[in-house]
C-alpha cells in the first residue's frame, strides 16, 4: 500500500518512517509538515493511507481531512487522547494512535487500513456499492449485502430511507431519488412520493392501496397510471 505522512514534528516523522521501513508492503510517497502542503499534494495525487497528526500549523488535521474529496484511510497520530471521540465520528479514520506508541500498536493500525483496502470498499465516501444483482448498504459503519430481487419496497421518511427485504429492514440517510437510478426498472416502480416497490411482489390492489405480500402501501394519484401499466392492468 502507498502512504503519506502529515506531521509537523520531526521526531514523530522519523519514528513513522522507521516503522514503515520495517514493512515491505508499505511505500512512503511523501512527508508533509503542514496541511497546506498536503492540500497541494491531494490536488494531483492520492495514497492508500495517510498518517495524520491532529495538531498542525494553520488548520487541524481533523478540519483538513474534511476538505479532502474522497479521502483515503486515515490513521490519526497525536499526543492528546481527548480527540478520539471526534475522530471516530469520521468514518474515513480507521485508527487513532496516541504518542508515544510502539511498533506493535502501529502495526495493528496498518493492518486495519490494509483490511479496508482489501475489501475494496470505501465505506466512508459511498453509501452503496452495486455488485451485479446485489447492493451493499453502509448502515452504522457496517456493510450489509442486499440482493436486489429480495427487496420488497423502499420507504422514505424525511432524510431517511428504509429498505425492506424478505428478511430485514435497514434504515440510513439517503433519498428516494437516488434509488430510482440504482434499481432495475424492469422490476421496480415508484408508486408514491415516499415509496418504491418491487412489482414482482404485488399481491393485489384495492382502491388507492397496493399490497406487497401482506403489507399495505398507499398509491399516489400521479403514480397510479404508471403502476397499472407496469402490472399490465387494463
C-alpha positions in Angstrom: 0.0 0.0 0.0 1.1 3.6 -0.6 1.1 6.1 2.2 2.0 9.7 3.1 2.8 11.3 6.5 1.4 14.7 7.6 3.3 15.6 10.7 5.0 18.8 11.8 7.2 17.3 14.5 10.5 15.9 13.0 11.0 13.2 15.8 7.5 11.9 15.1 8.1 11.9 11.4 11.3 9.9 11.9 9.5 7.4 14.1 6.9 6.7 11.5 9.5 6.4 8.8 11.4 3.9 10.9 8.3 1.8 11.5 7.4 2.0 7.8 10.8 0.8 6.8 10.1 -2.5 8.6 7.1 -3.1 6.4 8.0 -4.0 2.8 4.3 -3.8 1.7 4.2 -0.1 2.6 5.5 2.6 0.2 6.0 6.1 1.6 5.2 8.6 -1.2 5.8 11.8 0.8 6.1 13.6 4.1 4.5 17.0 4.8 4.8 19.3 7.8 1.5 21.2 7.3 -2.0 20.6 6.0 -1.4 23.3 3.3 1.5 21.3 1.8 -0.7 18.2 1.9 -3.6 20.0 0.3 -1.4 20.8 -2.8 -0.4 17.1 -2.9 -4.0 16.0 -3.0 -4.8 18.2 -5.9 -2.9 15.8 -8.2 -2.2 12.7 -6.2 -3.5 10.4 -3.6 -2.4 7.4 -1.4 -4.0 4.4 0.2 -3.2 5.5 3.8 -2.5 8.9 5.5 -0.7 9.2 8.8 -2.2 12.4 10.1 -1.3 14.5 13.2 -4.2 16.3 14.8 -2.3 19.4 15.8 -0.9 21.0 12.7 0.0 24.6 11.8 -2.8 26.8 10.3 -5.5 24.1 10.3 -6.0 20.9 12.4 -5.7 17.5 10.9 -9.4 16.9 11.6 -10.6 20.0 9.8 -8.2 19.4 7.0 -9.4 15.9 6.2 -12.9 17.2 5.9 -11.8 19.2 2.9 -10.3 16.3 1.0 -12.7 14.8 -1.6 -12.9 11.0 -1.3 -10.2 10.8 1.5 -8.2 7.6 1.8 -7.9 5.6 5.0 -6.7 7.9 7.8 -4.6 6.8 10.8 -4.5 9.7 13.3 -1.4 10.3 15.3 -1.5 12.7 18.3 -0.3 13.2 21.9 -3.8 14.0 23.0 -6.3 11.2 23.6 -9.1 13.8 24.1 -9.7 13.9 20.3 -10.6 10.2 19.9 -14.3 10.6 20.1 -14.3 13.4 17.5 -12.0 11.4 15.2 -14.2 8.3 15.1 -17.2 10.4 14.1 -15.4 10.4 10.7 -15.8 7.0 9.0 -12.6 7.5 7.0 -10.5 7.3 10.2 -9.5 3.6 10.7 -7.4 4.1 13.9 -6.2 6.6 16.5 -2.6 6.3 17.7 -1.6 8.2 20.9 2.0 9.2 21.1 4.3 7.6 22.1 3.2 4.4 20.5 5.2 1.2 19.9 5.7 -0.8 16.7 3.1 -3.4 17.8 0.4 -0.7 18.1 1.5 0.9 14.8 1.3 -2.5 13.1 -2.3 -3.0 14.4 -3.3 0.3 12.8 -1.7 -0.6 9.5 -3.5 -3.9 9.5 -6.8 -2.1 9.9 -6.1 0.1 6.9 -5.0 -2.9 4.9 -8.2 -4.8 5.7 -10.2 -1.9 4.4 -8.1 -1.7 1.2 -8.5 -5.5 0.7 -12.3 -5.2 1.0 -12.0 -2.7 -1.9 -15.0 -0.8 -0.5 -14.5 2.7 0.9 -17.3 2.8 3.4 -16.7 6.4 4.2 -17.2 8.1 0.9 -20.0 6.0 -0.6 -23.3 4.8 0.8 -23.8 1.9 -1.6 -21.8 -0.2 -4.0 -23.6 -2.2 -6.6 -22.2 -5.7 -7.4 -24.0 -7.5 -10.2 -27.5 -8.3 -8.8 -26.8 -7.1 -5.2 -26.0 -3.9 -3.4 -24.0 -3.2 -0.3 -25.6 -0.7 2.2 -23.4 1.2 4.7 -25.5 1.3 7.8 -24.0 2.1 11.2 -20.4 1.6 9.8 -21.4 -2.0 8.7 -21.8 -3.1 5.1 -24.9 -5.2 4.5 -25.3 -7.2 1.3 -28.8 -6.9 -0.2 -29.9 -9.0 -3.1 -32.0 -6.6 -5.3 -34.5 -9.3 -6.2 -35.3 -9.8 -2.5 -36.2 -6.1 -1.9 -39.9 -5.8 -1.3 -40.1 -2.0 -1.1 -38.4 1.2 0.0 -39.9 3.8 2.2 -38.7 7.5 2.5 -39.2 9.4 5.8 -37.7 12.8 5.7 -34.0 12.3 5.2 -34.0 8.5 5.8 -34.6 5.5 3.6 -35.8 2.2 4.9 -35.0 -0.8 2.7 -37.4 -3.7 3.4 -36.4 -7.2 2.2 -37.8 -10.6 2.9 -35.7 -10.9 5.9 -34.7 -7.5 7.2 -35.2 -3.7 7.4 -32.3 -1.3 7.1 -32.6 2.5 7.6 -30.0 5.1 6.8 -29.6 8.6 5.5 -30.4 8.8 1.7 -33.1 10.0 -0.7 -35.6 8.0 -2.7 -34.4 9.9 -5.8 -31.0 8.3 -5.5 -32.6 4.8 -5.5 -34.6 5.4 -8.7 -31.3 5.2 -10.7 -29.9 2.2 -8.8 -32.8 -0.2 -9.1 -33.6 -2.2 -12.2 -36.5 -0.6 -14.0 -38.0 -3.9 -15.2 -38.9 -4.8 -11.6 -39.1 -1.6 -9.5 -41.5 1.4 -9.8 -42.3 4.4 -7.7 -45.9 4.4 -6.5 -45.8 7.4 -4.1 -43.6 10.3 -3.2 -42.4 8.1 -0.3 -42.4 4.6 -1.8 -40.8 2.4 -4.4 -41.9 -1.2 -4.7 -40.8 -4.4 -6.4 -43.7 -5.1 -8.7 -42.9 -8.8 -8.5 -44.3 -9.0 -5.0 -47.6 -7.2 -5.7 -50.4 -9.5 -4.4 -53.4 -7.2 -5.0 -54.6 -3.6 -5.5 -57.5 -2.2 -3.6 -58.6 1.3 -4.4 -55.5 3.5 -3.9 -53.5 0.9 -2.0 -51.2 -1.8 -3.2 -50.4 -4.9 -1.2 -46.8 -6.2 -1.2 -47.4 -9.6 0.2 -49.4 -8.6 3.3 -48.0 -5.0 3.6 -50.4 -2.3 2.6 -48.9 0.8 0.9 -50.5 3.9 -0.5 -50.6 4.7 -4.2 -50.1 8.4 -5.1 -52.6 9.8 -7.5 -50.0 10.8 -10.1 -48.3 7.4 -10.0 -51.3 5.1 -10.3 -51.5 5.1 -14.2 -47.8 4.0 -14.5 -48.3 1.3 -11.9 -51.3 -0.1 -13.7 -49.4 -0.1 -16.9 -46.4 -1.8 -15.2 -48.7 -4.5 -13.9 -50.4 -4.8 -17.3 -53.8 -4.0 -15.8 -56.3 -2.8 -18.4 
